[in-house]
Amino acid sequence: MRGKGLLLFFFSPFIGILAIFFIFSTLNRSFIQNKSESLVREQLTATAEIFKINLAHLLDEGYAPEDILGLYEGEKNIYYFAILDERKNILAWSSRYEGYLPFSSLDSGRTEPWILSSPLGRISNRLSPFNRRDGKLYYLYLGYSLRSLDEMSARSRRYSLLMFLFLGAVGIVFFWGVFELQKKYLAKTEEAEEAHREKERYREISAFTSAVAHEIKNPLNSLSLLLELLHGNVHSDIKDEVALGKAELQKIARIIDSFSGSLRPLRPVKETISLREIVADAHDALLREAPKPGVEWRYSESRPVFLKVDRNLLIQCFLNVLRNAYEATDRGTVAVEVEARRKKVVVRVIDTGRGIEPDRLPRVFDPFFTTKDKGMGVGLYLARKIVEAHEGRIGVESPPGRGTTFTIQLPGGGHE
């Protein structure tokens, strides 16, 4: 499972949980609002019944409708109310609804409460009949403010949204952390599997190479002995040719030994030594092989670094990497930069040469892979083996046309 598939695997349940939370939250708010409105309607009905009893009593005592309304104008949640006669003509009214009473002939036939929107919120309206003691019919028109209920609903929506956002943020952080851990785990697993496959492949190559080397070196030794005998008994005119043949046989033997040695398991014998000294020995050995006067050499380090390593193996490692850098640079600079960190040392070998083609870059550490006419393709492979034998890592970057940088990370890095 990779990339988008892994991301969806972790985030799909999270999105599902958020969706379920959102749906249940919405349903819960709707349920609470419906129940609250039901309670308000019941409260309005009860308030209207109390009002009607009081109004009937006051009318029986001879109070005028206008005087009665003045007794109730201070009620907090009563937005407007009116007294109507039996024909539903308004006898008296009082309103906080922008100075007028929102009642029309269309409302006169209503028997159930209804909701009206206003600039200050919703208003629950109710038109209900009542009788005086003498049986005369009146109507009470009452408007009850739902502003408190609307404010409570708005707060509930805000709190639900904040909770939704909070859970979303926590969930994203949590699932992203799990996703990153899983991705690292899968990367490590894949890396371990690749390392195992590579070891198996190289074990097969090693066994094959050893067998081939053994079969070739036996006749080579016989030929070498034969040429040694010939060199002492042939005419002086062809002694040089015999010596050349012997030298070529020795060259073939060295190549076979190099192949066999590159595939042999490494067992470092470690000692504490200065990294500057190791790089200097490798550089000096390289210049003795093939001097390059047109290339400038630089070495820098953040502080003196001492490593516990196998001296000869690490010199061989840097010799191979530096050889690659010098061979790629006709004119320019080859530099080694050493950075000592807390528990490791980072060494960068930087050249300003022609670089490595992008399609070849992933294969530079493969055994027997080379783009050179005279190369055998074991130098960088052996360098990687040496670094990994010291529990380190090596990588390469090569932007087209801008040189190449080999980065070697080694554990340790103490200083004396």
Residue, then its C-alpha position, 0 to 999 in steps of 0.5 A: m500500500r503506497g501513497k494515496g492508498l495509504l493516505l485514504f486507508f488512514f483518513s477515510p475512517f477519520i472522515g467517516i467519524l467526523a461525518i457521523f459526528f456532524i450528522f448526529s450533532t445536527l440531528n441532536r440540535s434539531f431534536i432539542q430545537n423541536k422540543s424547545e419550540s414545543l415547550v415554548r408553545e405549551q408555555l405560550t398556551a399556558t400564558a394565554e390561558i392565564f391572560k384570558i382568565n385575568l382579562a375576562h375578570l377585568l372586563d367583568e369589573g368594567y375595565a376598558p380594553e386600553d386600560i387593561l393592556g397598560l397593566y401588561e406592557g412590562e412583560k419581558n417575552i410578550y412582544y405584542f398582544a391585542i384584544l379583539d371582539e367577537r368579529k375579530n375587530i381589534l379593540a386595543w393593542s400594544s406592540r414592540y414590533e416596529g410600532y404596529l401589530p402584524f395581524s391581518s384578515l388572513d390571520s383571523g382564521r388561524t386556530e393553531p400557533w404560527i411563527l413570524s420572523s421579525p428583525l429581533g428574531r422569531i415570534s410565536n403567535r397565538l389567537s385564542p377565544f375567551n368569554r366574559r361572565d355574561g357570555k360575550l366572546y372576545y379574542l386574545y392575540l398574543g405574540y411571544s418572543l423566541r429570541s432566547l430560544d434562537e440565541m440558545s440554538a445559535r450558541s449550540r450551533r457555534y459550540s457544535l462547530l467549535m467541537f467539530l473543528f477541535l475534533g477535526a484538528v485533533g483527529i488530523v494531528f493524530f491520524w497524520g502521526v499514525f500515517e507518518l509512523q506507518k509510512k516510516y514502518l513500511a519504508k523500513t520494511e521495504e528497505a529491509e526486504e530490499a536489503h535482504r533481496e540484495k544480499e541474496r543476489y550478491r551471495e549468488i553473484s559471489a558464489f558464481t564469481s568465486a567459482v569462475a575465479h577458481e576455474i580461471k586462475n588454475p590455468l592462469n597459474s599454469l600459463s604464468l609458470l610456462l611463461e616463466l620457463l619460456h622467459g629463461n630459455v627463449h631467444s633474446d629477440i622474443k623475451d620482451e614479448v614473453a615478459l609482456g604476456k606474463a604482465e598481461l596474465q598478472k593483470i588478469a589475475r589482479i582483476i579476478d582478485s578484485f572481483s572476488g574481493s569486492l564480493r567477500p564479506l567485510r570484517p572491519v578491525k576498528e581503531t580510533i583515527s583522525l578523519r583528516e588523516i584518512v582522507a589525506d592518505a586516500h587523496d595522496a594515494l590517488l594523486r600518485e596514481a593519476p595526478k590532475p594539476g587542473v583540479e583544485w583540492r579543498y578539505s574543510e571540517s567544522r572541528p577535528v573529528f576522530l572515528k573508530v573505524d577500520r583504517n585501511l577499509l575507510i581509506q579504500c572507501f574514500l580512494n574510490v569516491l575521490r577517484n570517481a570525483y577526479e575522473a569526472t572533473d577535468r577542470g574545477t574543484v574537488a572538495v571534502e566537507v566534514e560536518a560533525r553532528r551530535k552522534k554522527v559525522v557527515v562527509r560530503v565529497i563535492d566535485t564540479g565535474r560533468g555529473i551523472e546522467p539521471d537515468r544512471l544515478p540509481r545504479v551507481f552503487d550496483p556491482f559491475f555497473t560502469t560507464k567508463d571504458k576501463g572501469m570494472g564497476v566495483g569501486l563505488y559498490l565497494a565504497r558502499k559496502i565499507v560504509e555499511a560495514h561501519e553502520g553508516r550510509i552513503g548517497v549521491e546527488s547530481p543535478p545535470g551539468r552541476g557536478t556530483t555530491f557524495t554524502i557519507q554518514l558515519p556514526g561517532g565523531g568524537h574529538e580529542 
